[in-house]
Structure formats: structure tokens, C-alpha cells
Amino acid sequence: MRVASAIEDKLTAAFQPVRLAITDESHKHHGHAGSRPEGESHFHVEIVSEAFSGKSRLERQRMAYAALQDELATDIHALALKILTPDEDTGR
């Protein structure tokens, strides 16, 4: 899983998350625009990090998009984000 690994590496390096879950949802989009036969085009990411404290939802998303800018330009067609601070994380 080349793209998922790149997402994990980049988000870990940028935010040192206490929890990071990456789900490849490409199979749900088979035949849709941006879908590739090999998958790894549609992802759902949950990330919990102190780095997001004091940031608005929009600021958090911009931070994640900046960390993944290369993958978003080439490999990722869709990215759903759930970005929380440790205090907001009820999924522990």
C-alpha cells in the first residue's frame, strides 16, 4: 500500500499523532471518477494530535492538506478527514 504508507509517514512526521487511522475506501468508489483499478485513490483518515490544539477545523484541514500536498496532486482523488486533539478524542 504505497499511498497509504506515504500518508502515514507524512502525517506522523508532521504531527506526531497519538492516534492515526488510515482506511482505504477505494473499493467503495469502483467505476467512479478518480477510481483506479489498483485502488489507493480514496481515503478516510482519523488523526489525533496535540498539534491541532487551538486550531479551527479549517486550519486543521489546511495543515493536513499541506502535509499531503504531493499525494493530493498525484495519487489521492478523495480524502475524508477527522482531525481531533487528544482532549476531543472519544475514540480512545
VOTORVO-308388 format. One line per field, with one value per atom (N, C-alpha, C): chain; residue number from 1; atom name; y, z, x; residue in one letter. Coordinates in nm, 4 decimals, always signed. Example, Ala and Ser with C-alpha at 12.3 -4.5 7.8 and 13.67 -1.06 7.14 Angstrom:
BEGIN
bakol: (A/A/A/A/A/A)
minu: (1/1/1/2/2/2)
rovo: (N/CA/C/N/CA/C)
v: (-0.5690/-0.4500/-0.3300/-0.2250/-0.1060/+0.0030)
w: (+0.7800/+0.7800/+0.7800/+0.7080/+0.7140/+0.7870)
u: (+1.3190/+1.2300/+1.3200/+1.2850/+1.3670/+1.2900)
lumti: (A/A/A/S/S/S)
END
This chain:
BEGIN
bakol: (A/A/A/A/A/A/A/A/A/A/A/A/A/A/A/A/A/A/A/A/A/A/A/A/A/A/A/A/A/A/A/A/A/A/A/A/A/A/A/A/A/A/A/A/A/A/A/A/A/A/A/A/A/A/A/A/A/A/A/A/A/A/A/A/A/A/A/A/A/A/A/A/A/A/A/A/A/A/A/A/A/A/A/A/A/A/A/A/A/A/A/A/A/A/A/A/A/A/A/A/A/A/A/A/A/A/A/A/A/A/A/A/A/A/A/A/A/A/A/A/A/A/A/A/A/A/A/A/A/A/A/A/A/A/A/A/A/A/A/A/A/A/A/A/A/A/A/A/A/A/A/A/A/A/A/A/A/A/A/A/A/A/A/A/A/A/A/A/A/A/A/A/A/A/A/A/A/A/A/A/A/A/A/A/A/A/A/A/A/A/A/A/A/A/A/A/A/A/A/A/A/A/A/A/A/A/A/A/A/A/A/A/A/A/A/A/A/A/A/A/A/A/A/A/A/A/A/A/A/A/A/A/A/A/A/A/A/A/A/A/A/A/A/A/A/A/A/A/A/A/A/A/A/A/A/A/A/A/A/A/A/A/A/A/A/A/A/A/A/A/A/A/A/A/A/A)
minu: (1/1/1/2/2/2/3/3/3/4/4/4/5/5/5/6/6/6/7/7/7/8/8/8/9/9/9/10/10/10/11/11/11/12/12/12/13/13/13/14/14/14/15/15/15/16/16/16/17/17/17/18/18/18/19/19/19/20/20/20/21/21/21/22/22/22/23/23/23/24/24/24/25/25/25/26/26/26/27/27/27/28/28/28/29/29/29/30/30/30/31/31/31/32/32/32/33/33/33/34/34/34/35/35/35/36/36/36/37/37/37/38/38/38/39/39/39/40/40/40/41/41/41/42/42/42/43/43/43/44/44/44/45/45/45/46/46/46/47/47/47/48/48/48/49/49/49/50/50/50/51/51/51/52/52/52/53/53/53/54/54/54/55/55/55/56/56/56/57/57/57/58/58/58/59/59/59/60/60/60/61/61/61/62/62/62/63/63/63/64/64/64/65/65/65/66/66/66/67/67/67/68/68/68/69/69/69/70/70/70/71/71/71/72/72/72/73/73/73/74/74/74/75/75/75/76/76/76/77/77/77/78/78/78/79/79/79/80/80/80/81/81/81/82/82/82/83/83/83/84/84/84/85/85/85/86/86/86/87/87/87/88/88/88/89/89/89/90/90/90/91/91/91/92/92/92)
rovo: (N/CA/C/N/CA/C/N/CA/C/N/CA/C/N/CA/C/N/CA/C/N/CA/C/N/CA/C/N/CA/C/N/CA/C/N/CA/C/N/CA/C/N/CA/C/N/CA/C/N/CA/C/N/CA/C/N/CA/C/N/CA/C/N/CA/C/N/CA/C/N/CA/C/N/CA/C/N/CA/C/N/CA/C/N/CA/C/N/CA/C/N/CA/C/N/CA/C/N/CA/C/N/CA/C/N/CA/C/N/CA/C/N/CA/C/N/CA/C/N/CA/C/N/CA/C/N/CA/C/N/CA/C/N/CA/C/N/CA/C/N/CA/C/N/CA/C/N/CA/C/N/CA/C/N/CA/C/N/CA/C/N/CA/C/N/CA/C/N/CA/C/N/CA/C/N/CA/C/N/CA/C/N/CA/C/N/CA/C/N/CA/C/N/CA/C/N/CA/C/N/CA/C/N/CA/C/N/CA/C/N/CA/C/N/CA/C/N/CA/C/N/CA/C/N/CA/C/N/CA/C/N/CA/C/N/CA/C/N/CA/C/N/CA/C/N/CA/C/N/CA/C/N/CA/C/N/CA/C/N/CA/C/N/CA/C/N/CA/C/N/CA/C/N/CA/C/N/CA/C/N/CA/C/N/CA/C/N/CA/C/N/CA/C/N/CA/C/N/CA/C/N/CA/C/N/CA/C/N/CA/C/N/CA/C/N/CA/C/N/CA/C)
v: (-0.1182/+0.0000/+0.1242/+0.1587/+0.2686/+0.4034/+0.4361/+0.5667/+0.5737/+0.4688/+0.4667/+0.4814/+0.4184/+0.4302/+0.5725/+0.6366/+0.7756/+0.8670/+0.8437/+0.9222/+0.9041/+0.7808/+0.7522/+0.8187/+0.8036/+0.8611/+1.0127/+1.0766/+1.2233/+1.2810/+1.2220/+1.2733/+1.2473/+1.1352/+1.1054/+1.2040/+1.2299/+1.3239/+1.4664/+1.5062/+1.6431/+1.6679/+1.5667/+1.5921/+1.5027/+1.4035/+1.3121/+1.2721/+1.2101/+1.1803/+1.0775/+1.0910/+0.9894/+0.8764/+0.9071/+0.8047/+0.8455/+0.7478/+0.7703/+0.6453/+0.6620/+0.5502/+0.5902/+0.5088/+0.5356/+0.4197/+0.4517/+0.3497/+0.3763/+0.2766/+0.2861/+0.2499/+0.3471/+0.3268/+0.3209/+0.2957/+0.2965/+0.1952/+0.0811/-0.0221/+0.0267/+0.1253/+0.1811/+0.2704/+0.3050/+0.4007/+0.3401/+0.2086/+0.1389/+0.1879/+0.2291/+0.2768/+0.4248/+0.4920/+0.6354/+0.7146/+0.8423/+0.9307/+0.9239/+0.9154/+0.9129/+0.7761/+0.6786/+0.5428/+0.4767/+0.4037/+0.3306/+0.1821/+0.0957/-0.0483/-0.0987/-0.0395/-0.0829/-0.0230/+0.0624/+0.1230/+0.2369/+0.2617/+0.3681/+0.5052/+0.5381/+0.6696/+0.7445/+0.6728/+0.7308/+0.6862/+0.7836/+0.7513/+0.8245/+0.7601/+0.8232/+0.8204/+0.9358/+0.9475/+1.0079/+0.9415/+0.9964/+1.0193/+1.1417/+1.1753/+1.2552/+1.2177/+1.2846/+1.3323/+1.4625/+1.5188/+1.6488/+1.6698/+1.7950/+1.9126/+1.8853/+1.9907/+2.0679/+2.0113/+2.0762/+2.1594/+2.1611/+2.2395/+2.3874/+2.4489/+2.5915/+2.6262/+2.5261/+2.5492/+2.5227/+2.6000/+2.5775/+2.4536/+2.4068/+2.2906/+2.3174/+2.4363/+2.4724/+2.4772/+2.5336/+2.5385/+2.3973/+2.3086/+2.1710/+2.1016/+2.1197/+2.0582/+2.1125/+2.2417/+2.3018/+2.2464/+2.2228/+2.1653/+2.0247/+1.9439/+1.8076/+1.8099/+1.8957/+1.9059/+1.9491/+2.0411/+2.0855/+1.9700/+1.8881/+1.7745/+1.6713/+1.6628/+1.5614/+1.6212/+1.7395/+1.8098/+1.7302/+1.6581/+1.5812/+1.4675/+1.3960/+1.2844/+1.3342/+1.4486/+1.5052/+1.5489/+1.5900/+1.6338/+1.5162/+1.3976/+1.2864/+1.1621/+1.1168/+0.9856/+0.9867/+1.0822/+1.0822/+1.1593/+1.0899/+1.1550/+1.2134/+1.1420/+1.1878/+1.1588/+1.2561/+1.2433/+1.2969/+1.2077/+1.2470/+1.2536/+1.3634/+1.3846/+1.4014/+1.3365/+1.3610/+1.3955/+1.5224/+1.5735/+1.6235/+1.5662/+1.5973/+1.6221/+1.6904/+1.6992/+1.5813/+1.5496/+1.4395/+1.4622/+1.5859/+1.6156/+1.5912/+1.6030/+1.5841/+1.4380/+1.3566/+1.2191/+1.1297/+1.0891/+0.9971/+0.8545/+0.8334/+0.7015/+0.6304/+0.6752/+0.6168/+0.4736)
w: (+0.0000/+0.0000/+0.0000/-0.1135/-0.1305/-0.0863/-0.1303/-0.0975/+0.0511/+0.1037/+0.2467/+0.3325/+0.2924/+0.3658/+0.3617/+0.2470/+0.2348/+0.3230/+0.3272/+0.4139/+0.5593/+0.6001/+0.7381/+0.7715/+0.6849/+0.7098/+0.7219/+0.6300/+0.6280/+0.7444/+0.7759/+0.8871/+1.0208/+1.0321/+1.1543/+1.1729/+1.0667/+1.0746/+1.1062/+1.0471/+1.0634/+1.1975/+1.2509/+1.3663/+1.4879/+1.4809/+1.5924/+1.6603/+1.5864/+1.6406/+1.7533/+1.8439/+1.9465/+1.8916/+1.7859/+1.7159/+1.5705/+1.4824/+1.3388/+1.2768/+1.2107/+1.1431/+0.9984/+0.9076/+0.7648/+0.7032/+0.6379/+0.5753/+0.4255/+0.3475/+0.2017/+0.1654/+0.1195/+0.0834/-0.0682/-0.1408/-0.2866/-0.3416/-0.2738/-0.3223/-0.3264/-0.2455/-0.2443/-0.3651/-0.4366/-0.5466/-0.6816/-0.6872/-0.8110/-0.9250/-1.0343/-1.1506/-1.1478/-1.0366/-1.0263/-1.0739/-1.0943/-1.1355/-1.0345/-1.0827/-0.9974/-0.9434/-0.9665/-0.9191/-1.0096/-0.9480/-1.0246/-0.9935/-1.0897/-1.0667/-0.9492/-0.9278/-0.8184/-0.6841/-0.6826/-0.5577/-0.5125/-0.3834/-0.3204/-0.3826/-0.3984/-0.4509/-0.3586/-0.2737/-0.1836/-0.0405/+0.0490/+0.1854/+0.2894/+0.4040/+0.5233/+0.6284/+0.6856/+0.7831/+0.9121/+1.0227/+1.1559/+1.2207/+1.2645/+1.3269/+1.4537/+1.5585/+1.6878/+1.7261/+1.7460/+1.7780/+1.8559/+1.9452/+2.0200/+1.9253/+1.8096/+1.7133/+1.6658/+1.6835/+1.6377/+1.7459/+1.8642/+1.9737/+1.9372/+1.9647/+1.9379/+1.7925/+1.7073/+1.5641/+1.5289/+1.4337/+1.3852/+1.2961/+1.2654/+1.1761/+1.0412/+0.9885/+0.8597/+0.8668/+0.9739/+0.9906/+0.9989/+1.0699/+1.0827/+0.9465/+0.8693/+0.7371/+0.6472/+0.6524/+0.5723/+0.6105/+0.7392/+0.7859/+0.7289/+0.7320/+0.6787/+0.5277/+0.4585/+0.3128/+0.2756/+0.3524/+0.3249/+0.3410/+0.4442/+0.4669/+0.3551/+0.2931/+0.1889/+0.0491/+0.0288/-0.0982/-0.2199/-0.2093/-0.3239/-0.3604/-0.2589/-0.2832/-0.3347/-0.2846/-0.3323/-0.4786/-0.5208/-0.6590/-0.7559/-0.7043/-0.7954/-0.7707/-0.6470/-0.6186/-0.5513/-0.4641/-0.3859/-0.4615/-0.4874/-0.5530/-0.4495/-0.3379/-0.2336/-0.0967/-0.0070/+0.1263/+0.2273/+0.3108/+0.4195/+0.5466/+0.6182/+0.7362/+0.8617/+0.9683/+1.1026/+1.1855/+1.2239/+1.2896/+1.4279/+1.5303/+1.6692/+1.7533/+1.8652/+1.9674/+2.0626/+2.1456/+2.2411/+2.3329/+2.3727/+2.4586/+2.3885/+2.2576/+2.1805/+2.1409/+2.1537/+2.1056/+2.1979/+2.1509/+2.2274/+2.1795/+2.0745/+2.0175/+2.0755/+2.1890/+2.2502/+2.2868)
u: (+0.0839/+0.0000/+0.0881/+0.1355/+0.2296/+0.1726/+0.0517/-0.0059/-0.0411/-0.1012/-0.1358/-0.0100/+0.0977/+0.2241/+0.2778/+0.2655/+0.3107/+0.2264/+0.0957/+0.0078/+0.0505/+0.0698/+0.1101/+0.2435/+0.3411/+0.4737/+0.4682/+0.3985/+0.3964/+0.3165/+0.2017/+0.1225/+0.1921/+0.2590/+0.3333/+0.4482/+0.5216/+0.6335/+0.5864/+0.4752/+0.4278/+0.3595/+0.2889/+0.2022/+0.2257/+0.3135/+0.3381/+0.2063/+0.1168/-0.0161/-0.0133/-0.1094/-0.1288/-0.2161/-0.2912/-0.3688/-0.3809/-0.3607/-0.3721/-0.4317/-0.5462/-0.6115/-0.6357/-0.5858/-0.5998/-0.6768/-0.7875/-0.8707/-0.8777/-0.8392/-0.8507/-0.9943/-1.0703/-1.2101/-1.2293/-1.1230/-1.1276/-1.2276/-1.2409/-1.3326/-1.4775/-1.5115/-1.6471/-1.6734/-1.5688/-1.5797/-1.5425/-1.5403/-1.5052/-1.5950/-1.5327/-1.6060/-1.6394/-1.6136/-1.6408/-1.5195/-1.5402/-1.4310/-1.3172/-1.1966/-1.0784/-1.0427/-1.1288/-1.1012/-0.9985/-0.9061/-0.8056/-0.8209/-0.7952/-0.8089/-0.7247/-0.6090/-0.5216/-0.5616/-0.6622/-0.7083/-0.6199/-0.6209/-0.5421/-0.5676/-0.6948/-0.7306/-0.8262/-0.8994/-0.9986/-0.9668/-0.9470/-0.9058/-0.9894/-1.0023/-1.0583/-0.9477/-0.9177/-0.8094/-0.8641/-0.8348/-0.8607/-0.7250/-0.7044/-0.5768/-0.6030/-0.5322/-0.5434/-0.4037/-0.3909/-0.2603/-0.2746/-0.1833/-0.1775/-0.1483/-0.0900/-0.0564/-0.1784/-0.2977/-0.4206/-0.4887/-0.4326/-0.4911/-0.4944/-0.6078/-0.6241/-0.6481/-0.6588/-0.6798/-0.8260/-0.8774/-1.0136/-1.0153/-1.1334/-1.1480/-1.0818/-1.1017/-1.0431/-0.8908/-0.8368/-0.6912/-0.6328/-0.7005/-0.6543/-0.6513/-0.7578/-0.7623/-0.6527/-0.6310/-0.5238/-0.3876/-0.3675/-0.2405/-0.2216/-0.3259/-0.3181/-0.2979/-0.3719/-0.3567/-0.2152/-0.1581/-0.0211/+0.0772/+0.0572/+0.1475/+0.1372/+0.0194/-0.0046/-0.0149/+0.0397/+0.0214/+0.0689/+0.1784/+0.2279/+0.1321/+0.0837/-0.0085/-0.1435/-0.1884/-0.3146/-0.3044/-0.1865/-0.1662/-0.1552/-0.1205/-0.0933/-0.1780/-0.1878/-0.2457/-0.3824/-0.4074/-0.5309/-0.6385/-0.7494/-0.8633/-0.9593/-0.9775/-1.0689/-1.0073/-1.0220/-0.9653/-1.0657/-1.1179/-1.2072/-1.1235/-1.1339/-1.0513/-1.1349/-1.0925/-1.1439/-1.0218/-1.0113/-0.8917/-0.9293/-0.8668/-0.9002/-0.7759/-0.7987/-0.6951/-0.7164/-0.6183/-0.6376/-0.7581/-0.7848/-0.8994/-1.0328/-1.0367/-1.1593/-1.1817/-1.0819/-1.0872/-1.1686/-1.2842/-1.3678/-1.3498/-1.2699/-1.2476/-1.1277/-1.0797/-0.9600/-0.9791)
lumti: (M/M/M/R/R/R/V/V/V/A/A/A/S/S/S/A/A/A/I/I/I/E/E/E/D/D/D/K/K/K/L/L/L/T/T/T/A/A/A/A/A/A/F/F/F/Q/Q/Q/P/P/P/V/V/V/R/R/R/L/L/L/A/A/A/I/I/I/T/T/T/D/D/D/E/E/E/S/S/S/H/H/H/K/K/K/H/H/H/H/H/H/G/G/G/H/H/H/A/A/A/G/G/G/S/S/S/R/R/R/P/P/P/E/E/E/G/G/G/E/E/E/S/S/S/H/H/H/F/F/F/H/H/H/V/V/V/E/E/E/I/I/I/V/V/V/S/S/S/E/E/E/A/A/A/F/F/F/S/S/S/G/G/G/K/K/K/S/S/S/R/R/R/L/L/L/E/E/E/R/R/R/Q/Q/Q/R/R/R/M/M/M/A/A/A/Y/Y/Y/A/A/A/A/A/A/L/L/L/Q/Q/Q/D/D/D/E/E/E/L/L/L/A/A/A/T/T/T/D/D/D/I/I/I/H/H/H/A/A/A/L/L/L/A/A/A/L/L/L/K/K/K/I/I/I/L/L/L/T/T/T/P/P/P/D/D/D/E/E/E/D/D/D/T/T/T/G/G/G/R/R/R)
END
